Amino acid sequence: MLKSAITDYATPGSISHSARARRWAEMMRCFPELAEMRVLDLGGTPESWNHAPVLPAQVVCVNIHPKHATVHGPVTGFVADACDLPDTFRSEHFDLVYSNSLMEHVGGHDRRKRFADAVHAKADHHWVQTPYRYFPVEPHWLFPGMQWLPFRTRVAISQYWPHGPSSHDNIRKAAADVADVELLSATEMRSYFPGSQIWFERFAGLPKSLVARKMNY
């Protein structure tokens, strides 16, 4: 109940729904022509765009999970690795690259660098969001300070804390869940997107997530 009240962005009144609405308002301020744009969404799903207040002219979602290879109107799902786009995308150029809460999951510096290179190569403009490492509550487990604890402790929390990706007694699955998340600092984001503006999305006055954005101005 607690987790859905906080994280369910589709439920009006949830913290996530309110944060998403504020984020979309800021994005529309930065890209008022979004409805006419061709957008490459790295890590997104066609279903997620059902909740967007503005639908671009075309959206291509790249996701590694085959279940998201669907079509919803102008939104198409494509199975691929966002850090290693296939030759199909070699000649493609978009108006905007968009990514929401993917960069902390791609796995290590080298893959984050390849992800950022793909963002720079595929469009002149981008909006890349990721949770902020120094927000006091870890956003995937909703556990205070979890991201600063030793790996073994985080695995134990993942096994038994009820608000994480899953609650289970399987230590291997818990370890995989923990290893999958590497939250970033503002300094790291600036190193991957040196020509971009870093916007701090805030909650209760504290920076909650980072957005690397590159606009016309």
SULVENRA-V700569 format. One record per residue. PHI is phi as a letter, one per 40 degrees, with the letter a starting at -180 (999 if undefined). D_CENTER is the distance of its C-alpha to the mean C-alpha in Angstrom with 1 decimal. Layout:
phi:PHI d_center:D_CENTER
phi:PHI d_center:D_CENTER
This chain:
phi:999 d_center:23.3
phi:c d_center:21.7
phi:c d_center:18.3
phi:c d_center:18.4
phi:c d_center:19.7
phi:c d_center:16.8
phi:b d_center:13.7
phi:c d_center:14.8
phi:c d_center:13.4
phi:c d_center:16.1
phi:c d_center:18.9
phi:d d_center:20.5
phi:g d_center:21.3
phi:c d_center:18.5
phi:d d_center:16.8
phi:c d_center:13.3
phi:c d_center:15.1
phi:c d_center:16.6
phi:c d_center:13.6
phi:c d_center:11.8
phi:c d_center:15.2
phi:c d_center:15.5
phi:c d_center:12.3
phi:c d_center:13.5
phi:c d_center:16.9
phi:c d_center:15.9
phi:c d_center:14.1
phi:c d_center:17.4
phi:c d_center:19.4
phi:c d_center:17.9
phi:b d_center:18.1
phi:c d_center:21.0
phi:c d_center:21.7
phi:d d_center:18.5
phi:c d_center:20.7
phi:b d_center:22.5
phi:c d_center:19.7
phi:c d_center:18.7
phi:b d_center:14.9
phi:b d_center:13.1
phi:b d_center:9.8
phi:c d_center:8.4
phi:g d_center:7.1
phi:c d_center:7.9
phi:b d_center:11.2
phi:d d_center:14.4
phi:c d_center:14.8
phi:c d_center:11.7
phi:c d_center:13.5
phi:c d_center:16.5
phi:b d_center:15.4
phi:c d_center:14.8
phi:c d_center:17.7
phi:b d_center:18.3
phi:b d_center:18.1
phi:c d_center:18.3
phi:c d_center:21.3
phi:a d_center:19.4
phi:b d_center:15.9
phi:b d_center:15.4
phi:c d_center:12.4
phi:b d_center:12.3
phi:a d_center:11.7
phi:c d_center:13.9
phi:c d_center:15.2
phi:d d_center:18.3
phi:c d_center:18.2
phi:c d_center:15.6
phi:c d_center:18.1
phi:b d_center:19.4
phi:b d_center:20.5
phi:b d_center:20.2
phi:g d_center:22.3
phi:c d_center:20.9
phi:b d_center:17.6
phi:b d_center:18.0
phi:c d_center:16.1
phi:b d_center:16.9
phi:c d_center:16.9
phi:a d_center:16.0
phi:c d_center:14.4
phi:c d_center:11.8
phi:c d_center:13.7
phi:a d_center:17.0
phi:c d_center:17.3
phi:c d_center:20.7
phi:d d_center:23.7
phi:d d_center:23.1
phi:c d_center:20.7
phi:d d_center:23.1
phi:c d_center:24.8
phi:c d_center:21.9
phi:b d_center:20.8
phi:b d_center:18.6
phi:c d_center:18.7
phi:a d_center:15.0
phi:b d_center:11.9
phi:b d_center:8.8
phi:a d_center:5.2
phi:b d_center:2.4
phi:f d_center:1.6
phi:b d_center:3.7
phi:d d_center:6.2
phi:c d_center:7.7
phi:b d_center:8.6
phi:c d_center:10.4
phi:h d_center:13.5
phi:g d_center:15.6
phi:c d_center:16.4
phi:c d_center:17.9
phi:c d_center:14.9
phi:c d_center:12.6
phi:c d_center:15.5
phi:c d_center:15.7
phi:c d_center:12.1
phi:c d_center:12.9
phi:c d_center:16.3
phi:c d_center:15.0
phi:c d_center:13.1
phi:c d_center:16.4
phi:c d_center:18.6
phi:c d_center:17.3
phi:a d_center:17.5
phi:c d_center:19.1
phi:b d_center:16.4
phi:a d_center:12.7
phi:a d_center:9.9
phi:b d_center:7.0
phi:b d_center:5.2
phi:a d_center:5.2
phi:c d_center:7.8
phi:c d_center:11.3
phi:d d_center:13.6
phi:b d_center:16.6
phi:c d_center:15.8
phi:c d_center:18.6
phi:b d_center:16.9
phi:c d_center:14.5
phi:c d_center:11.7
phi:c d_center:11.8
phi:b d_center:15.6
phi:f d_center:16.5
phi:b d_center:19.0
phi:d d_center:20.4
phi:g d_center:20.1
phi:d d_center:19.2
phi:c d_center:17.1
phi:b d_center:20.4
phi:c d_center:22.6
phi:d d_center:24.2
phi:d d_center:22.6
phi:c d_center:25.4
phi:c d_center:25.0
phi:c d_center:21.3
phi:c d_center:22.4
phi:c d_center:25.1
phi:c d_center:22.9
phi:c d_center:20.6
phi:c d_center:23.8
phi:b d_center:25.2
phi:c d_center:22.8
phi:c d_center:22.4
phi:b d_center:19.0
phi:c d_center:16.8
phi:d d_center:15.2
phi:a d_center:18.9
phi:b d_center:22.3
phi:a d_center:24.7
phi:b d_center:27.4
phi:c d_center:26.4
phi:c d_center:25.9
phi:c d_center:24.6
phi:c d_center:21.8
phi:c d_center:21.1
phi:c d_center:21.2
phi:c d_center:18.8
phi:c d_center:16.2
phi:c d_center:16.7
phi:c d_center:16.7
phi:c d_center:13.4
phi:b d_center:11.6
phi:b d_center:12.2
phi:c d_center:11.1
phi:b d_center:11.8
phi:c d_center:14.5
phi:c d_center:15.1
phi:c d_center:17.7
phi:c d_center:15.5
phi:c d_center:13.0
phi:c d_center:16.3
phi:c d_center:17.7
phi:c d_center:15.1
phi:b d_center:15.2
phi:c d_center:18.8
phi:c d_center:19.6
phi:b d_center:16.8
phi:c d_center:16.9
phi:c d_center:14.7
phi:c d_center:14.3
phi:c d_center:14.2
phi:c d_center:13.0
phi:b d_center:15.7
phi:b d_center:16.9
phi:f d_center:20.7
phi:g d_center:21.0
phi:b d_center:18.8
phi:c d_center:15.7
phi:b d_center:12.8
phi:a d_center:9.8
phi:b d_center:9.9
phi:b d_center:9.5
phi:c d_center:11.3
phi:b d_center:13.1
phi:b d_center:16.2
phi:b d_center:18.6
phi:c d_center:22.2
phi:b d_center:23.5
